Amino acid sequence: MPRAPHAPLFVRGMGLPARFGLYVLFCLVIAAIDTRYAALQVVHDGLNAALHPLRILLAMPWDWAREAGGFFTTHADLQNENARLRQERERLMAYNQDRHALAAENTQLRALLALAPRPGVNGLTAEILQVSADPFNRKVIIDRGRAQGVVAGSPVVDGNGLVGQVTRVFPYSAEVSLLTDREQGAPVQNLRNGLRLIVSGTGADNLLEIRFLDMHADVKAGDWLYTSGIDGVYPAGIPVAQVVSTEPPRHTPFAKALCRPIGGVGRYRHVQVLNQMAVTMDATDGKKRP
């Protein structure tokens, strides 16, 4: 019986350098084909899709660390920016308030300058320095006094109408009783029908009243009241008030009318004092000279 051939004990295979060189050559051929003809694009897409979750998973710790560092850095920057913007906002608010105040003051001064000159009256612009702390006395102190020619009894107006009357004079200041003071009153004339009346203060800056009004007097809401000039204190034609409503007699034979002051009583900083100009007699021709 023939014997089966035996396999050799040692088989001589391809060496490691040869296999390495073969692999390198194979890779170069594949790379050249892929570069030239994009033959392995499908393989690239598949590997990219397969490795994408793993890439995201490996990058998550780094992303978390970067976001944490960015959070603390951004939070500190936001705090500093917030503090800076808050200071800037407060500065702009203060500037805006000053701007509005200056604009309102400029408007009032323009109104005072635009007042028509009155014959025999010298207008002196003054600024209110102080307001009486007594709530029952509507009085203010202005920065013009005897040294500037202010005399007691001079009317005080603004660009809209009558404000009050000088009641006390000091060397460099004067006290003005506002028209709304309870002890103040002014003779007026109804512009609609010429009816002469007297308006009195009520203690409130937005309200005047006509007391002891005849129940048959022709006074209606909306009537405009101007100074009549018959008292020799207030020049004629100064706007004083507008009638708001009338009240019929109640437990008394007299009616009453409530009025709204036209002048900015208790509102503005600048007023004008109307001083009577001194009149002298010229000896040469016997004419009056201011």
C-alpha positions in Angstrom: 0.0 0.0 0.0 1.6 3.2 -1.1 2.4 5.8 1.6 0.8 9.3 1.5 3.3 12.1 0.9 4.1 14.2 3.9 3.9 18.0 3.9 7.2 19.7 4.4 8.0 20.6 8.0 9.0 24.2 7.3 7.3 26.3 4.6 9.3 29.3 3.4 6.8 32.2 3.1 7.0 35.8 1.9 9.1 38.0 4.2 7.9 40.9 6.2 9.6 43.6 4.1 8.1 42.1 1.0 4.6 42.1 2.4 5.1 45.7 3.7 6.2 46.8 0.3 3.3 45.0 -1.4 0.8 46.6 1.0 2.3 50.1 0.4 2.1 49.5 -3.4 -1.5 48.4 -3.1 -2.4 51.5 -1.0 -0.7 53.8 -3.5 -2.6 52.2 -6.3 -5.9 52.5 -4.5 -5.1 56.2 -3.5 -4.2 57.0 -7.1 -7.4 55.5 -8.4 -9.5 57.2 -5.7 -7.8 60.5 -6.4 -8.1 60.2 -10.1 -11.5 58.7 -10.5 -13.2 59.0 -7.0 -13.9 55.4 -7.1 -14.1 55.0 -3.4 -16.5 57.8 -2.7 -19.2 55.4 -1.6 -16.7 53.8 0.8 -15.8 57.3 2.1 -19.4 58.2 2.7 -20.1 55.0 4.5 -17.1 55.3 6.8 -17.9 58.9 7.5 -21.5 58.0 8.4 -20.4 55.1 10.6 -17.7 57.2 12.4 -19.8 60.4 12.8 -21.5 59.3 16.1 -18.1 58.2 17.5 -16.5 61.5 16.5 -19.3 63.4 18.3 -19.0 61.2 21.3 -15.3 61.8 21.6 -15.7 65.5 21.1 -18.4 66.0 23.7 -16.0 66.3 26.7 -14.0 69.0 25.0 -17.1 70.9 23.9 -18.4 70.7 27.5 -15.2 72.1 28.9 -15.1 74.9 26.3 -18.7 75.8 27.0 -18.1 75.8 30.7 -15.1 78.1 30.3 -17.0 80.3 27.9 -20.0 80.5 30.3 -17.9 81.9 33.2 -16.0 84.3 30.9 -19.2 85.5 29.2 -21.0 85.8 32.6 -18.3 88.1 33.9 -18.3 90.1 30.7 -22.0 90.5 30.9 -21.9 91.7 34.5 -19.3 94.3 33.6 -21.3 95.3 30.5 -24.5 95.5 32.5 -22.9 97.8 35.1 -21.5 100.0 32.4 -24.8 100.3 30.6 -26.6 101.0 33.9 -24.2 103.9 34.6 -24.6 105.1 31.0 -28.4 104.9 31.3 -28.4 107.0 34.5 -26.2 109.6 32.9 -28.4 109.8 29.9 -31.5 110.1 32.0 -30.0 112.9 34.0 -28.9 114.6 30.8 -32.4 114.2 29.3 -34.1 115.7 32.4 -31.7 118.7 32.3 -32.4 119.1 28.6 -36.2 119.1 29.1 -35.9 121.5 32.0 -33.8 123.9 29.9 -36.1 123.6 27.0 -39.1 124.4 29.1 -37.3 127.3 30.7 -36.2 128.6 27.3 -39.8 128.5 26.1 -41.0 130.5 29.1 -38.2 133.1 28.7 -39.1 133.5 25.1 -42.7 134.0 26.1 -41.6 136.7 28.6 -39.4 138.4 26.0 -42.3 138.4 23.6 -44.7 140.3 25.9 -45.9 143.5 24.3 -44.6 146.6 26.1 -47.3 148.5 28.0 -47.4 152.3 28.2 -46.0 153.7 31.4 -44.9 150.2 32.6 -41.3 148.9 32.9 -41.0 145.1 32.7 -38.3 143.5 34.9 -37.6 139.8 34.5 -37.0 137.9 37.8 -36.3 134.4 38.9 -38.2 132.6 41.8 -35.7 131.7 44.5 -37.9 130.3 47.3 -41.4 129.1 47.9 -43.2 129.7 51.1 -43.3 126.5 53.3 -46.7 127.5 54.7 -49.3 125.6 52.8 -52.0 128.2 53.6 -49.9 131.1 52.1 -49.2 131.1 48.4 -46.1 133.2 48.4 -42.7 133.1 46.6 -39.5 135.1 46.8 -37.9 136.5 43.7 -34.3 137.7 43.1 -35.2 141.3 42.4 -35.7 143.9 45.1 -35.5 147.6 45.9 -32.0 147.9 44.4 -33.5 146.9 41.0 -36.5 149.3 41.3 -39.1 146.8 42.5 -41.8 148.5 44.6 -44.6 147.0 46.7 -47.9 146.5 44.8 -46.3 145.9 41.4 -48.1 143.2 39.3 -46.3 140.0 38.5 -47.0 138.2 35.2 -45.6 135.5 33.0 -45.9 134.8 29.3 -49.5 133.7 29.7 -51.2 136.0 32.2 -51.3 137.4 35.7 -49.4 135.5 38.4 -49.6 137.7 41.5 -48.5 140.9 43.2 -45.4 142.2 45.0 -46.4 142.5 48.7 -43.0 143.0 50.4 -39.8 144.4 49.1 -36.2 143.8 50.4 -33.0 145.3 49.2 -32.2 142.5 46.8 -35.3 140.4 46.8 -39.1 140.7 47.1 -42.0 138.7 48.2 -44.8 138.0 45.7 -48.2 136.9 46.8 -49.6 134.6 44.2 -53.0 135.2 42.7 -54.3 132.0 44.2 -53.5 133.1 47.8 -56.7 133.3 49.9 -56.1 137.0 50.7 -55.5 138.0 47.1 -58.0 139.4 44.6 -58.0 141.2 41.3 -60.7 143.3 39.6 -61.5 141.8 36.2 -63.8 142.3 33.3 -65.7 139.7 31.3 -64.3 139.8 27.7 -67.7 138.6 26.3 -70.0 141.2 27.8 -67.8 143.7 29.7 -69.2 142.7 33.1 -66.9 143.8 36.0 -66.1 141.2 38.6 -63.5 140.4 41.3 -61.7 137.0 41.3 -60.2 135.7 44.5 -57.7 133.0 45.4 -58.8 129.7 46.9 -55.4 128.4 48.2 -55.0 126.0 45.3 -52.8 126.9 42.3 -55.3 125.6 39.8 -58.4 127.3 41.0 -59.9 130.8 41.5 -63.4 131.9 42.4 -65.8 134.7 42.0 -67.5 135.2 45.3 -70.7 137.0 46.1 -71.9 136.8 42.5 -75.3 138.0 41.7 -77.6 135.1 40.9 -78.7 136.9 37.7 -75.2 137.9 36.6 -74.4 136.9 33.0 -71.4 134.7 33.7 -71.0 131.4 31.7 -68.5 128.6 31.6 -65.8 129.5 29.0 -65.9 133.2 29.6 -62.4 134.9 29.6 -61.6 137.4 32.3 -59.0 140.2 31.9 -57.9 142.8 34.3 -60.1 145.9 34.2 -57.5 148.4 35.3 -60.0 150.3 37.5 -58.1 149.7 40.7 -54.9 151.5 39.6 -52.7 148.5 40.5 -53.1 146.0 37.7 -52.8 147.4 34.1 -55.9 146.8 32.0 -55.9 143.9 29.6 -53.8 141.2 31.4 -55.3 137.7 31.0 -56.4 136.4 34.4 -58.7 133.4 34.3 -61.3 131.5 32.4 -64.6 130.5 33.9 -65.0 126.8 34.4 -68.4 126.5 36.1 -71.0 128.4 38.0 -72.7 127.3 41.2 -76.3 128.5 42.1 -77.0 130.1 45.5 -77.0 127.6 48.4 -78.1 128.9 51.8 -77.1 132.4 50.6 -78.4 135.0 48.1 -75.2 134.9 46.2 -73.9 132.5 43.5 -70.3 131.5 42.9 -68.2 130.9 39.8 -65.1 128.7 39.7 -62.3 129.8 37.3 -59.0 128.4 36.0 -56.0 130.8 36.2 -54.5 131.5 32.8 -51.0 132.4 34.1 -48.6 129.7 35.2 -49.3 130.2 38.9 -46.9 127.9 40.9 -45.4 126.4 37.9 -42.5 128.4 36.3 -39.2 129.8 37.6 -39.2 133.1 35.8 -41.7 135.9 36.0 -41.9 139.6 35.0 -42.5 142.4 37.5 -44.4 145.4 36.0 -43.2 148.5 37.6 -44.9 151.9 37.0 -42.4 154.3 35.3 -41.8 157.5 37.1 -43.4 160.5 35.4 -41.9 164.0 35.8 -43.1 167.4 34.5 -40.8 169.2 32.1 -40.6 172.9 33.1 -39.9 174.1 29.5 -43.1 173.0 27.8 -45.2 171.6 30.6 -45.3 168.1 29.2 -45.0 164.9 31.1 -41.7 163.1 30.6 -41.0 159.5 31.7 
